[in-house]
């Protein structure tokens, strides 16, 4: 992620966006340990007290950064779903590929998005953004079951269905677990011969195809 250009004289409405952009850049460059309100203010070229006008504390800021990550992931998943069409296998492969490539491109932000110990868990923007992502992930499972897609508004009701819930856990655990193992370098030995991109494409397609077939059997 490119560095945020330092500017002075922000309008009030621009300061919040400048701080969030600074936070995303710092997170990518220095990790969670380097992300403080003071560091964001310094990066944005404003006084160290300025962030307090928009964020209660660093957890509040991190929650907003995570919400932006979930929104970015949701849009990517929607685009992948539309491109894949209605075929259950292609939908599942497309979602898995998009999820893993997002994790690779936004590694620090991806890790932060699931670090609830570092976030404000009752943060409305974060909760709503996470629910939109979860709805998209769930729809990669409903298509396997021959069921209608869920919306963020109907997700909580639909997910109480024990069969759907179990299938979502199976599918999401595979995709998220793959992404986490990849980020930790656990596939480096396997991927060395054919190259990282080819390895991701081959193994996700093969594993997701098998899992899709299993989920379709009910």
VEXTOR-630959 format. One line per 2 residues: number of its first residue (from 1); their letters; for each residue x, y, z of C-alpha. Coordinates in Angstrom, 2 decimals, always signed. Each point is the difference from the previous one (the first is absolute). Example, Ala and Ser with C-alpha at 12.3 -4.5 7.8 and 13.67 -1.06 7.14 Angstrom:
<recs>
1> AS> +12.30 -4.50 +7.80  +1.37 +3.44 -0.66
</recs>
This chain:
<recs>
1> XX> +0.00 +0.00 +0.00  +1.44 +3.37 -0.93
3> XX> +0.85 +2.57 +2.60  -2.56 +2.69 +0.73
5> XX> +1.18 +3.38 -1.16  +0.31 +2.44 +2.91
7> XX> -2.13 +3.10 -0.45  -0.83 +2.95 +2.17
9> XX> -3.16 +2.01 +0.47  -2.54 -2.80 -0.28
11> XX> -3.61 +1.01 -0.04  -1.88 -1.45 +2.94
13> XX> -1.80 -2.53 -2.19  +3.26 -1.24 -1.50
15> XX> +1.85 -0.60 +3.26  -1.76 -3.22 +0.87
17> XX> +0.74 -1.48 -3.44  +3.60 +1.18 +0.19
19> XX> +0.47 -1.69 +3.38  -1.54 -3.25 -1.23
21> XX> +2.19 -0.01 -3.10  +3.02 +0.67 +2.19
23> XX> -1.01 -2.85 +2.29  -0.30 -2.43 -2.91
25> XX> +3.42 +1.00 -1.31  +1.63 -0.30 +3.43
27> XX> -1.62 -3.38 +0.56  +1.36 -1.30 -3.31
29> XX> +3.49 +1.38 +0.58  +0.57 -0.48 +3.73
31> XX> -2.66 -2.41 +1.19  -2.37 +0.37 +2.90
33> XX> +2.73 +0.99 +2.45  +0.83 +3.13 -1.98
35> XX> -3.57 +1.25 -0.24  -0.84 +2.63 +2.61
37> XX> -2.13 +3.12 -0.06  +3.13 +2.13 +0.23
39> XX> +1.64 -1.84 -2.89  -3.10 +0.46 -2.15
41> XX> -0.13 +3.69 +0.83  +3.67 +0.40 -0.85
43> XX> -0.49 -1.88 -3.27  -2.98 +2.17 -0.93
45> XX> +1.87 +3.19 +0.88  -2.34 +1.16 +2.76
47> XX> +0.34 +0.60 +3.74  +0.20 -3.02 +2.31
49> XX> -3.31 +1.05 +1.57  -1.90 +0.08 -3.32
51> XX> -1.00 -3.71 -0.08  -1.96 +0.43 +3.23
53> XX> -2.56 +2.00 -1.97  -0.91 -3.14 -1.95
55> XX> +1.14 -3.05 +1.97  -0.41 -0.79 +3.69
57> XX> +3.19 -2.05 +0.19  +2.26 -2.17 -2.13
59> XX> -2.46 -2.94 +0.20  -2.67 +2.24 -1.51
61> XX> +2.37 +0.95 -2.83  +0.99 -3.64 -0.58
63> XX> -3.67 -0.97 -0.13  -0.60 +2.53 -2.77
65> XX> +3.04 -1.31 -1.89  -1.35 -3.55 +0.37
67> XX> -3.45 +1.08 -1.19  +1.59 +1.45 -3.12
69> XX> +1.77 -3.31 -0.52  -3.24 -1.95 +0.26
71> XX> -1.69 +2.39 -2.42  +2.86 -0.39 -2.48
73> XX> -0.19 -3.79 +0.33  -3.79 +0.00 -0.45
75> XX> +0.22 +1.96 -3.24  +2.65 -2.40 -1.31
77> XX> -2.14 -3.01 +0.96  -3.06 +1.48 -1.71
79> XX> +1.97 +0.57 -3.20  +1.32 -3.57 +0.14
81> XX> -3.53 -1.37 +0.52  -1.36 +1.90 -2.97
83> XX> +2.84 -1.12 -2.23  -0.29 -3.65 +1.07
85> XX> -3.73 -0.21 -0.70  -2.31 -2.61 +1.49
87> XX> +2.19 -3.11 -0.22  +0.58 -1.18 +3.60
89> XX> +3.58 -1.18 -0.54  +1.06 +3.15 -1.84
91> XX> -1.64 +2.18 +2.66  +1.86 -1.77 +2.79
93> XX> +3.33 +0.09 -1.82  -0.47 +3.69 -0.83
95> XX> -0.78 +0.92 +3.60  +2.95 -1.97 +1.33
97> XX> +2.39 +1.52 -2.55  -1.21 +3.53 +0.73
99> XX> +0.25 -0.49 +3.76  +3.54 -1.40 -0.15
101> XX> +1.26 +2.62 -2.44  -1.50 +2.74 +2.16
103> XX> +1.86 -1.43 +2.99  +3.23 -0.02 -1.99
105> XX> -0.41 +3.58 -1.25  -1.14 +1.51 +3.32
107> XX> +1.81 -2.25 +2.45  +0.14 +2.28 +3.04
109> XX> -3.54 +1.26 -0.44  -1.30 -3.54 -0.53
111> XX> +1.61 -1.16 +3.24  -1.38 +3.03 +1.84
113> XX> -3.55 -0.65 -1.23  -0.14 -3.17 +2.09
115> XX> +1.87 +1.33 +3.04  -3.06 +0.74 +2.10
117> XX> +2.21 +0.43 +3.07  +1.44 +3.14 -1.62
119> XX> -3.33 +1.44 -1.18  -3.12 +1.57 +1.44
121> XX> -2.33 -2.96 -0.38  -3.18 +2.09 +0.36
123> XX> +1.09 +2.34 -2.78  -3.02 +0.36 -2.32
125> XX> +1.93 +0.66 -3.21  +2.21 -3.02 +0.63
127> XX> -2.88 -2.31 +0.89  -2.02 +1.04 -3.04
129> XX> +2.97 -0.32 -2.36  +0.89 -3.43 +1.38
131> XX> -3.61 -1.14 -0.41  +0.00 +1.04 -3.65
133> XX> +3.14 -2.05 -0.59  -1.45 -2.97 +1.88
135> XX> -3.14 +0.17 -2.13  +2.11 -0.22 -3.15
137> XX> +1.94 -2.95 +1.42  -3.27 -1.68 +0.97
139> XX> -1.31 +0.37 -3.53  +2.87 -2.13 -1.27
141> XX> -1.56 -2.74 +2.15  -3.71 +0.56 -0.70
143> XX> +0.69 -0.55 -3.69  +1.48 -3.40 +0.87
145> XX> -3.23 -0.86 +1.84  -2.28 +1.21 -2.80
147> XX> -1.37 +2.75 +2.25  -0.65 +3.67 -0.57
149> XX> +2.71 +2.51 +0.86  -0.10 +1.79 +3.32
151> XX> +0.25 +3.74 +0.51  +1.72 +1.71 +2.93
153> XX> -3.50 +0.67 +1.36  -1.15 -3.64 -0.15
155> XX> +3.34 -1.56 +0.94  -0.62 -0.32 +3.74
157> XX> -3.32 -1.74 -0.52  +1.26 -2.35 -2.71
159> XX> +3.18 -0.97 +1.80  -2.02 -1.52 +2.85
161> XX> -0.72 -2.89 -2.36  +2.36 -2.63 +1.43
163> XX> +0.73 -1.61 -3.37  +0.93 +3.30 -1.64
165> XX> +2.00 +1.04 +3.05  +2.06 -3.19 -0.08
167> XX> +0.64 +0.28 -3.74  +1.09 +3.63 +0.39
169> XX> +2.41 -0.99 +2.74  +1.47 -2.72 -2.20
171> XX> +0.37 +2.28 -3.02  +1.28 +3.08 +1.80
173> XX> +2.41 -2.04 +2.13  +1.55 -1.40 -3.17
175> XX> +0.35 +3.37 -1.71  +1.14 +1.98 +3.03
177> XX> +2.29 -2.78 +1.17  +1.62 -0.15 -3.43
179> XX> +0.53 +3.78 +0.05  +1.53 -0.07 +3.49
181> XX> +2.35 -2.88 -0.81  +1.04 +1.76 -3.19
183> XX> +0.77 +3.25 +1.83  +2.09 -1.89 +2.56
185> XX> +2.14 -1.46 -2.78  -1.12 -3.56 +0.61
187> XX> -0.45 -0.70 -3.72  +3.35 +1.38 -1.16
189> XX> +1.60 -3.41 -0.39  -2.95 -1.35 -1.98
191> XX> -0.22 +3.07 -2.23  +3.69 +0.33 -0.83
193> XX> -0.04 -2.20 -3.09  -3.00 +1.41 -1.87
195> XX> -0.01 +3.55 +1.36  -2.29 +1.69 +2.51
197> XX> -2.74 +1.17 -2.37  -0.28 -3.34 -1.77
199> XX> +0.03 -1.87 +3.32  -2.82 +2.12 +1.42
201> XX> -2.11 -0.41 -3.12  +0.52 -3.76 -0.26
203> XX> -0.43 -0.91 +3.64  -3.01 +2.24 +0.59
205> XX> -1.74 -1.32 -3.09  +0.69 -3.62 +0.89
207> XX> -0.86 +0.26 +3.70  -3.05 +2.23 -0.50
209> XX> -1.34 -2.24 -2.75  +0.15 -3.00 +2.33
211> XX> -1.54 +1.94 +2.87  -2.73 +1.41 -2.26
213> XX> -0.94 -3.50 -1.06  -0.16 -1.07 +3.65
215> XX> -2.19 +2.95 +0.96  -2.36 -0.65 -2.90
217> XX> -0.56 -3.54 +1.26  -1.53 +1.45 +3.18
</recs>
